[in-house]
Amino acid sequence: MSPLRFPSAVALLLALASPSLRADHIQSFQKPENVLGQVQFNAGGIGNPPTAANLYFPSAVAVDPTTGKVFISDTQNNRILRYSSAAALTTGAAAEAVLGQPDFTSNGHATTPKELYAPAGLAFDPTGRLWVADTKNHRVLRFDNASAKPQFAATADGVLGEPNFSTAVATAPPTAASMNQPQGVAADAAGTLWVADAANNRLLRFDNAAAKAAGANADGVLGAPTFTVNIGTVTAQYSVARPFSLVMDAAGTLWVADTFNDRVLRFDNANAKANGALADGILGQPAYDASVPTSPPTAKTMNFPAGVTLDSAGALWVADSGNNRVLRFDNVTAKADDSAADAVLGQKSFTENFPATTRAGMDRPESVAISPSGDLFVVEVSNHRATRFTPTADPATPPPTPTASAPTIALAGKKSLRTSQAAITLKGTAASANGIARVEYRIGRHGFKSATGATAWHFTAKLKPGKNTITIQAISSANLTSAPIVVRVTRN
C-alpha cells in the first residue's frame, strides 16, 4: 500500500487552530473554563431522565473540523449530542441536536439506521464525515455531513461490522467483516478508517472506508495475526488488550490506547503494516511484557488509559482514566519508550490519584479532543460531564506543586492474604497535619468507596473467587492523597 500523501484528519483539524492558541499552552494543574452535562463543577449527578443539557456515563467527544461543532457520545442515554460550537459553549449549555433518539427526553436503544446502543468512540474526517463506534450493536456507523443532520432521528449513511442496519451480532470466532463491542475510531484524509475492535482485542483497517458496502471486509488487522483469531488479553509487542481509542498523525503514525494493558502503543506507517505487525513504541510501561499500573502513579505510568488525541504542536494527550488525570507528552514522536509525561491535569502532582467532583479534579476521564481553536475537551465518565480547557496565548509558569505534606496510612495486618470467606474486614490508621477527611478503598478497577472512620478506619469488602486487589488511601482535609496501600487477597 502506498504511503499517505495527505495529512490526517486530526492534523488538518489542528492546523486550523490559531498559532497563538495551542492546546500545549494549557499548563499543568490548570482548571477548565466550563462544563457540559452539569449545571456547575461541583455537581456530578447522572443524566436520567435525559434532557438537552445532561449526560449519563458519556464516553467520547469529537469536534467537526469543518464547522467547529462539538459532539459527545452520551453512552448510557444511547445518543450523541451536538453543540453549536466550542466558542459558544457555556457551563450547563443545552445541545442543539441529538443523534440516535427521536427527541431530547428519550433514551431507548435499538438496531436501526436511526438508533444507537451504547455509542462510544467518535471521529471526523476532514470533510465533516462522522464515524461512530456503536458499541453494543457491534458496528460502526457513518454520518455524512454530520453537522447539518436534522435535529432528531438522523439516518446513518453507512455501516461496517454488520451486513445491514438491522442486525447486531458479534461473530465468534471473528471475521474480516465482524466486530465485537468496538470502542474507538480514527479517520484520515486518505479515506482510511481504523477501528478499535475492543472485545476482539484487535485494530481493524478499512481503506477508502466511505465507499465500502455495508458489512464490507476490513483490509488489515493489528493485534492479531489474522482476521479469524481473537488472541485474548495478551501483553506483548504484537498484541492489544481491549483497546479503547486511537488517533493518527500526519505522518501516518497510529497511537493506540491499549487500555487493559495500561499503556499507549505506537505503530509507524500503520496503513502499510502487515497483519499482526509489531508495535514501534510504547508509553506507560517499561517493557512490552509489562502490564502493571504503578501505585502511586508517576509521570511515566498509566492505569486504564482510555482516550488519546494529538494537538497542533505534536503533543499526545492521554485520558489516564484509572489515575483520574489527563497526561500530555510533548513532541511525542521524538520520545523514547517509557518516557515521562510533560504535564498533568486533574491532579495536583504526578504522584496523586484522587477522584473528585470539583473544578480542578477529575473522575474517570475517558476521552480527549482538540477544537480548531486549540481548546481541550475532556469527557469524564463517573462525573457525567465534559470539561473545556482553554489555552493561553502566552503560557505562564505553571503553579507550584502544593507544599503541604501528604497524609499517611497504615494497615493493621498483612498485605497478602488467603481466605475461604466471601468477604474480608480490613482496618488501620491514618494521619495528617491537616487532618483526615476520609479513608477510601476500591476493589480492582471499581470506583472508590468510603471506609468507616478516619484516623482509625475499617471496612468490609466482598470478594470474588480467585485473586482480589484492594487499594486503600487516605485523603487529608487539604485534599492531598496518601500513597496507597495495596492488599492482595486470594479467595479459595
C-alpha positions in Angstrom: 0.0 0.0 0.0 1.4 3.4 -0.9 2.2 5.8 2.0 -0.1 8.6 2.9 0.0 11.6 0.6 -2.3 13.8 2.7 -2.3 14.9 6.3 -4.5 13.0 8.7 -8.0 14.3 9.8 -6.5 15.1 13.2 -3.7 17.1 11.7 -6.0 19.1 9.4 -8.3 19.9 12.3 -5.4 21.1 14.4 -3.9 23.1 11.6 -7.0 25.4 11.7 -6.0 26.5 15.3 -4.6 29.9 15.7 -0.8 29.7 16.1 -1.1 31.8 19.3 -3.7 29.5 20.8 -2.3 26.0 21.1 -3.5 23.2 23.3 0.0 22.6 24.6 -0.1 26.0 26.2 -2.5 24.6 28.7 -0.5 24.3 31.9 -0.2 21.5 34.5 -2.9 21.8 37.2 -4.9 24.4 35.1 -8.6 24.5 35.7 -11.2 24.2 32.9 -13.2 27.1 31.7 -16.7 25.5 31.7 -18.5 22.2 32.0 -21.2 20.4 29.9 -23.7 17.9 31.3 -23.8 19.6 34.8 -25.0 22.9 36.0 -21.8 23.5 37.9 -18.4 21.9 38.5 -19.3 20.5 41.9 -22.3 18.6 40.6 -22.0 15.0 39.4 -25.5 13.7 39.1 -26.5 11.2 36.3 -28.5 12.5 33.3 -31.5 10.3 33.8 -34.2 11.1 32.8 -32.3 12.7 29.8 -32.6 16.4 28.8 -30.9 18.5 26.2 -28.4 19.6 28.9 -27.4 16.5 30.8 -25.2 13.4 30.3 -25.3 9.8 31.6 -21.9 8.0 31.6 -20.6 9.8 28.5 -17.6 8.2 26.9 -16.2 10.3 23.9 -16.0 13.7 22.4 -15.1 15.0 18.9 -15.0 18.3 17.1 -16.1 18.8 13.5 -13.1 20.4 11.7 -15.4 22.0 9.1 -17.8 23.7 11.5 -16.3 23.6 15.0 -19.4 21.9 16.3 -18.8 19.6 19.3 -20.2 16.1 19.5 -20.4 14.0 22.7 -21.4 10.3 22.9 -23.9 10.1 25.8 -23.4 6.4 26.1 -25.9 5.3 28.7 -28.6 7.5 27.1 -27.9 5.8 23.8 -27.4 9.0 21.9 -24.9 11.6 20.6 -25.4 15.3 21.5 -24.3 18.1 19.1 -23.4 21.5 20.4 -23.3 24.6 18.2 -19.6 25.4 18.7 -16.7 25.4 21.2 -16.6 29.2 21.3 -20.3 29.4 22.1 -20.3 26.9 25.0 -21.2 28.0 28.5 -21.5 25.9 31.7 -24.6 23.7 31.6 -25.3 24.6 27.9 -28.0 22.6 26.1 -27.3 20.7 23.0 -28.6 21.9 19.6 -29.4 18.4 18.2 -29.4 14.7 19.0 -28.5 11.6 17.0 -29.8 8.2 17.9 -33.1 9.4 19.6 -36.3 11.0 18.4 -36.1 13.8 21.0 -34.0 15.0 23.9 -36.0 13.1 26.5 -35.8 9.5 25.1 -33.0 7.1 25.7 -34.2 3.7 24.4 -31.9 1.5 22.3 -32.5 -0.4 19.0 -30.7 -1.7 15.9 -31.8 0.6 13.1 -30.1 3.3 10.9 -31.6 5.9 13.2 -30.9 4.4 16.6 -27.9 3.6 18.8 -27.0 1.2 21.6 -24.2 2.5 24.0 -22.3 4.6 21.4 -18.7 5.2 22.4 -15.8 6.5 20.1 -16.3 9.3 17.7 -14.1 10.5 14.8 -14.3 13.0 12.0 -12.5 13.1 8.7 -11.6 16.5 7.1 -14.9 16.6 5.1 -17.1 16.6 8.2 -18.0 12.9 7.9 -18.6 11.4 11.4 -17.8 7.8 12.3 -19.4 6.3 15.4 -18.5 3.2 17.3 -22.0 1.9 18.1 -20.6 -0.4 20.7 -23.4 -2.8 21.8 -24.7 -3.0 18.3 -21.3 -4.3 17.3 -20.9 -1.9 14.4 -19.5 1.4 13.2 -21.9 3.9 11.6 -21.1 6.7 9.1 -22.9 10.1 9.2 -22.1 12.2 6.2 -22.1 16.0 6.8 -22.9 15.3 10.4 -23.2 19.0 11.5 -26.0 19.5 9.1 -28.1 16.5 10.0 -31.6 17.2 11.2 -32.2 17.8 14.8 -33.8 14.5 15.6 -33.7 10.9 14.2 -30.9 11.5 11.6 -30.3 8.4 9.5 -26.8 6.9 9.2 -25.3 6.8 5.7 -23.3 3.6 6.1 -22.5 0.7 8.4 -19.4 -1.6 8.9 -19.2 -4.6 11.2 -22.7 -5.8 10.3 -24.2 -6.8 6.9 -27.1 -4.3 7.3 -28.7 -1.8 9.7 -31.0 -4.3 11.4 -28.5 -6.9 12.7 -26.3 -6.8 15.8 -24.3 -10.0 16.0 -20.8 -10.4 17.5 -19.4 -13.3 15.5 -17.2 -15.8 17.3 -14.6 -16.5 16.1 -14.2 -13.1 14.4 -14.0 -12.5 10.7 -12.7 -9.7 8.5 -16.2 -8.3 8.4 -17.3 -8.6 12.0 -16.9 -6.6 15.2 -17.4 -7.2 18.9 -18.0 -4.1 21.0 -16.0 -1.6 19.0 -14.8 1.3 21.3 -12.8 3.7 19.2 -12.5 5.0 15.6 -9.9 7.2 13.7 -10.1 8.5 10.2 -7.5 10.1 7.9 -7.7 12.3 4.8 -6.8 9.4 2.5 -10.1 7.8 3.5 -8.7 5.2 5.8 -10.7 4.2 8.9 -9.2 2.5 11.9 -11.4 0.7 14.4 -10.5 -0.3 18.0 -12.4 -3.6 18.0 -12.2 -3.9 21.7 -13.7 -7.3 22.6 -11.9 -8.9 19.7 -8.7 -7.4 21.1 -7.6 -6.0 17.7 -7.4 -3.0 15.4 -9.1 -3.1 12.0 -8.2 -1.0 9.0 -10.7 -0.1 6.3 -9.2 1.5 3.1 -11.5 4.0 1.4 -14.0 3.3 4.1 -16.8 5.7 3.0 -17.0 3.9 -0.4 -17.4 0.4 1.2 -20.7 -1.5 1.1 -22.5 -2.4 4.3 -20.6 -5.1 6.2 -17.5 -5.0 3.9 -14.3 -6.8 5.0 -11.5 -4.9 6.7 -8.3 -4.5 4.7 -5.8 -5.0 7.6 -5.5 -6.0 11.2 -3.1 -5.3 14.1 -3.2 -7.0 17.5 -3.9 -10.4 15.9 -2.0 -12.4 13.2 -5.2 -13.0 11.1 -8.8 -11.8 10.9 -10.1 -15.1 12.4 -8.2 -15.1 15.7 -9.0 -13.4 19.0 -5.9 -13.9 21.0 -7.4 -12.5 24.2 -5.9 -10.0 26.6 -2.3 -10.8 25.9 0.6 -8.5 26.9 3.2 -8.5 24.1 4.6 -6.2 21.4 2.2 -7.6 18.8 -1.0 -7.5 21.0 -3.6 -5.2 22.3 -6.0 -5.8 25.2 -9.4 -4.1 25.0 -8.2 -1.1 23.1 -10.5 1.9 23.7 -9.2 4.7 21.4 -6.7 5.6 18.6 -5.5 8.6 16.6 -3.3 9.0 13.6 -0.8 11.8 12.9 0.1 13.5 9.6 3.0 11.1 9.0 0.7 8.0 9.3 1.7 7.1 12.8 -1.1 5.4 14.7 -1.3 5.9 18.5 -3.4 3.4 20.4 -4.8 3.4 24.0 -4.1 -0.2 24.8 -6.5 0.1 27.7 -6.4 -3.2 29.6 -2.6 -3.3 29.2 -2.2 0.1 30.9 -0.2 1.6 28.0 -0.2 3.5 24.7 1.3 1.9 21.7 2.8 3.5 18.6 2.6 1.9 15.1 4.7 3.8 12.5 3.3 4.0 8.9 0.4 2.0 10.2 -1.6 1.9 6.9 1.2 -0.1 5.3 1.7 -2.5 8.2 1.4 -6.3 7.5 -1.3 -8.1 9.5 -0.2 -8.7 13.1 2.9 -6.4 12.9 4.8 -5.4 16.0 4.3 -2.0 17.7 7.2 0.5 17.2 6.9 2.3 20.5 5.4 2.3 24.0 4.4 4.7 26.7 3.0 3.9 30.2 5.1 0.7 30.7 8.8 0.0 30.9 8.6 -3.0 28.5 6.2 -4.7 26.2 5.7 -7.7 28.5 4.8 -5.4 31.5 1.2 -4.5 32.4 1.1 -3.3 35.9 -0.5 0.1 36.9 2.0 1.5 39.4 0.5 2.8 42.7 1.0 5.6 43.5 1.2 6.8 39.9 4.3 8.5 38.4 4.9 10.7 35.3 5.7 7.6 33.4 2.9 5.2 34.4 -0.7 4.7 33.2 -3.7 3.0 34.7 -6.5 2.1 32.2 -5.7 4.8 29.6 -8.9 5.2 27.6 -8.5 8.2 25.3 -5.8 9.6 23.0 -5.6 12.7 20.8 -2.9 14.9 19.2 -2.5 18.7 19.2 -1.0 21.1 16.6 2.4 21.1 18.3 2.7 17.4 18.1 1.8 16.6 21.7 -0.1 13.5 22.6 -2.8 13.8 25.2 -3.9 10.7 27.2 -7.0 10.3 29.3 -5.4 8.2 32.0 -8.7 7.0 33.4 -7.7 4.8 36.3 -5.4 7.6 37.6 -8.2 10.2 37.3 -6.0 12.5 35.2 -5.0 13.7 31.7 -1.3 13.5 30.7 0.5 15.4 27.9 3.6 14.2 26.1 5.2 17.0 24.2 6.9 16.3 20.8 5.7 12.7 21.3 7.2 11.2 18.1 10.7 12.1 19.4 10.0 10.4 22.8 11.9 7.3 23.8 10.0 4.3 25.1 8.7 4.7 28.7 9.2 8.5 28.7 7.7 10.7 31.3 4.7 13.0 30.6 5.4 16.7 30.5 2.1 18.0 32.0 -0.9 16.7 34.1 -4.4 17.8 34.5 -6.9 16.7 37.2 -4.3 16.1 39.9 -2.1 18.3 42.0 1.1 16.3 41.1 2.1 13.3 39.0 2.1 11.1 42.1 -1.5 11.7 43.2 -4.6 9.7 42.3 -7.7 11.4 43.8 -11.1 11.1 42.1 -13.0 14.4 42.6 -16.1 16.2 41.5 -14.6 19.7 41.5 -13.4 22.2 39.0 -9.7 21.1 39.4 -10.4 17.4 39.8 -11.5 14.5 37.6 -13.3 11.2 38.0 -12.5 8.6 35.3 -11.7 10.8 32.2 -12.2 8.6 29.2 -11.9 10.8 26.1 -9.9 13.9 25.0 -10.3 16.0 21.8 -8.9 19.3 20.5 -11.0 22.0 18.8 -9.9 24.1 15.9 -9.2 27.0 18.3 -7.0 24.8 20.5 -9.5 24.1 23.3 -9.1 20.7 25.0 -12.2 18.8 25.8 -12.2 16.0 28.4 -15.1 13.6 29.0 -15.4 12.2 32.5 -17.5 9.0 32.8 -18.1 9.0 36.6 -18.8 12.8 36.8 -21.2 12.5 33.8 -19.7 15.6 32.2 -17.3 17.1 29.7 -15.0 20.0 30.6 -13.3 22.5 28.4 -9.8 23.8 28.9 -8.8 27.0 27.0 -5.1 27.7 26.2 -3.4 31.0 26.8 -1.6 32.9 24.1 1.5 33.4 26.3 1.9 30.4 28.7 2.6 31.4 32.3 4.9 29.5 34.6 2.9 26.5 36.0 1.7 27.0 39.5 4.0 25.2 42.1 3.1 21.9 43.5 1.4 22.3 46.9 3.9 22.1 49.7 1.6 20.6 52.3 2.6 17.1 53.1 0.5 14.2 52.0 -1.2 12.1 54.7 0.0 8.7 55.7 -2.0 5.5 56.1 -1.2 2.2 57.9 -2.8 -1.3 57.7 -3.3 -3.4 60.8 -2.4 -6.8 59.3 -0.8 -8.4 56.2 -0.9 -7.1 52.7 -1.1 -10.6 51.2 -3.9 -12.9 52.4 -5.7 -16.1 51.5 -9.2 -16.9 52.7 -12.2 -19.1 52.0 -14.6 -16.4 53.2 -16.8 -14.4 50.8 -15.8 -11.1 52.5 -12.9 -9.7 54.4 -12.7 -6.9 57.0 -9.6 -4.6 56.9 -8.7 -1.9 59.4 -5.9 0.5 60.2 -5.0 4.1 61.0 -4.3 7.4 59.0 -2.6 10.6 60.0 -2.1 14.1 58.6 -1.0 17.5 60.0 -4.1 18.9 58.1 -6.5 16.3 59.5 -8.0 13.3 57.7 -11.1 14.0 55.6 -11.8 10.3 54.8 -10.3 7.0 54.0 -11.5 5.2 50.8 -11.0 1.9 49.1 -11.7 0.1 45.9 -11.7 -3.4 44.7 -9.9 -3.9 41.3 -10.9 -1.2 38.9 -14.2 -0.3 40.5 -14.8 3.1 42.0 -13.7 4.2 45.4 -15.9 3.7 48.4 -15.6 5.4 51.8 -14.4 3.4 54.8 -15.9 3.8 58.3 -13.8 6.2 60.4 -10.8 8.4 59.5 -7.8 8.4 61.8 -9.0 4.9 62.8 -10.8 3.2 59.9 -12.3 -0.1 58.9 -14.4 -1.6 56.1 -15.7 -5.0 54.9 -15.1 -5.9 51.2 -16.8 -8.6 49.3 -14.5 -11.0 47.4 -14.8 -12.8 44.1 -13.3 -16.3 43.8 -9.6 -16.1 42.9 -7.4 -13.0 43.1 -8.7 -9.7 44.5 -6.8 -6.4 44.6 -7.9 -3.9 47.2 -6.5 -0.3 47.1 -6.8 1.9 50.2 -5.9 5.6 50.5 -6.4 8.5 52.9 -7.5 12.0 51.9 -6.4 14.9 54.0 -8.5 18.0 54.7 -6.2 19.8 52.4 -7.3 17.4 49.6 -3.9 15.6 49.5 -3.8 11.9 48.9 -1.6 9.4 50.7 0.5 6.8 49.0 -2.0 4.0 48.7 -1.8 0.6 50.3 -2.5 -2.4 48.0 -3.8 -5.5 49.6 -4.0 -8.7 47.6 -6.4 -11.3 48.8 -6.9 -14.8 47.2 -10.3 -16.4 47.9 -10.1 -20.2 47.7 
